[in-house]
Amino acid sequence: MPLIDTPKSPLVPKLKGLHLFGFDGAPCSQRVSFTLAEKGFKRARSVRWNDDSAGACVAPPGTYIFRPVSLIKKEHLTQEYAALQPNMVVPVLVHDGQVVIESMDIVDYLDRLVTTPALVPSDADAAALMYELIELGKKLHVS
């Protein structure tokens, strides 16, 4: 799972709860938004992606803060964003200082964080096939 062990962004240590950096028009961001909804999280509010004000840094329990990163304005291509996501793509999930990149890995992280409803089949063979197909999808869709 692509975790950023030592994030370079000074924003990360300030963030409490779940924060999703994404772009609503990007399928990979949509995948994570759908997963958050399936897991019962509500979108609390949207704040500027790099907003580090006190009110923007804490997501209430059961919610996530959406931090839109405009692909149209090329906000993902800035050095400031690269400190958060070295591949300069969306989405990024920050959960209490833990940075997870790549949408399928974020989905897996959320499925492990909130176990019901499970997104992974309970049958071992079906789960193995699912993970095999996910890995194939990652190889075909490189950031």
Protein Blocks (a to p, Z undefined) as FASTA:
>chain_A
ZZdfbacbfklmmpgcjdddddfklmklmmmmmmmmmnopacfbdcdfklcbfklmpcce
hiacdddddfklommmpfklmmmmmnopacdddeehiacehjklmmmmmmmmpmcdcfbd
fblklmmmmmmmmmmmmmmmcZZ
